[in-house]
């Protein structure tokens, strides 16, 4: 039987590997992207479940279609994503302008409340189980290819963040000791290891697009 990583599409073939997937240790991770064993799905069961609740359409009033007040934090995230999109299309000038806007809105936004591990676990689980399926369904119904593309990258990045957090909950600080952390500057994929993968498992940009994150000095 074969199992497929939901993040990078790596295939674990039990026949070739010689070890049943169910017998792999809990600490085993995807050799390509570092996702936890829980991120793998059986090849036959790859179909994604439909969302339990169809998102209700927001009321539209004449003259204010798509108008919504955004927080400084949301504007910072929006501009940051637009900057990455421009960079992906080799539009350096536009990318730099969006980054400046993102920095401005980031500085203007209040400091977010610090979330605990259990709260983060719940948020990741909700996004993967209901949020992304609902968004994907709405995008398909509207023929919105841009939003559908966001689901492709966003869901995979969320999945890897979730598995990394689960590993941290299980292993504690030892998980990050004597290792390095890399973040893809295009899609946000996070990799924990001495060297980044040759290609980002999510957006397929080369390794030099993955930037190392410096840890905070211990007090």
Secondary structure, DSSP 8 states (H G I E B T S, - for coil): -EEEETTT--EEEHHHHSS-GGGS-TT-B-TTT--BGGGEEEGGG-S----SS--------TT-TT-----HHHHHHHHHHHHHHHHHTT-HHHHHHHHHHHHHHHHHS-------HHHHHHHHHHIIIIIHHHHHHHHHHHT-HHHHHHHHHHHHHHHHHHHHHHHHHHHGGGGTTT--EEEETTT--EEESSS--SB-TTT--BGGGEEEE------
